[in-house]
């Protein structure tokens, strides 16, 4: 999946994860930018990024996949 195929919220979550060292779903939802998105929308975006191996999860912390 290419970057151009991601939805706006998926791109926003990816950018957040890239810039925040200890990104979690809770941290994402508490960020003012994401207040317009529901928790389920954010979880779905994280799921898409994880399933396409764009980000990885270490317990509850997300990071970009650098390989």
C-alpha positions as CSV (number, residue, x, y, z in Angstrom):
1,X,0.0,0.0,0.0
2,X,1.4,3.4,-1.0
3,X,1.2,6.6,0.9
4,X,-1.3,8.0,-1.6
5,X,-3.7,5.1,-0.9
6,X,-4.0,6.0,2.8
7,X,-7.0,8.0,4.1
8,X,-6.5,11.4,5.7
9,X,-6.8,10.0,9.2
10,X,-4.4,7.2,8.4
11,X,-1.9,9.7,7.1
12,X,-2.4,11.9,10.2
13,X,-1.9,8.9,12.6
14,X,1.2,8.0,10.7
15,X,2.6,11.5,10.9
16,X,1.8,11.6,14.7
17,X,3.6,8.2,15.2
18,X,6.6,9.4,13.2
19,X,7.0,12.5,15.3
20,X,6.1,11.2,18.8
21,X,8.5,8.7,20.2
22,X,6.1,6.9,22.5
23,X,2.9,7.1,20.5
24,X,-0.1,5.2,21.9
25,X,-3.8,5.3,20.9
26,X,-4.5,7.2,24.1
27,X,-1.8,9.8,23.2
28,X,-3.4,10.1,19.7
29,X,-6.9,10.6,21.1
30,X,-5.7,13.2,23.6
31,X,-4.1,15.3,20.9
32,X,-6.3,18.2,20.0
33,X,-6.0,17.6,16.2
34,X,-7.6,14.2,16.6
35,X,-10.6,15.4,18.7
36,X,-12.7,15.4,15.5
37,X,-12.2,11.6,15.1
38,X,-13.9,8.9,17.1
39,X,-11.9,6.3,19.0
40,X,-13.1,3.6,16.6
41,X,-11.9,5.7,13.6
42,X,-8.4,6.1,15.2
43,X,-8.3,2.4,16.1
44,X,-9.2,1.5,12.5
45,X,-6.5,3.8,11.1
46,X,-3.9,2.2,13.5
47,X,-5.1,-1.2,12.4
48,X,-4.6,-0.4,8.7
49,X,-1.1,0.9,9.4
50,X,-0.3,-2.2,11.4
51,X,-1.7,-4.7,9.0
52,X,0.2,-3.1,6.1
53,X,3.4,-3.1,8.2
54,X,3.8,0.6,7.9
55,X,4.0,0.9,11.7
56,X,4.8,-1.7,14.4
57,X,3.6,-2.1,17.9
58,X,5.7,-2.9,21.0
59,X,3.2,-3.6,23.7
60,X,1.1,-0.4,23.5
61,X,3.6,1.8,21.9
62,X,3.7,2.4,18.1
63,X,6.7,3.1,15.9
64,X,7.4,3.5,12.2
65,X,8.7,0.5,10.4
66,X,12.1,1.5,9.2
67,X,13.1,-1.7,7.3
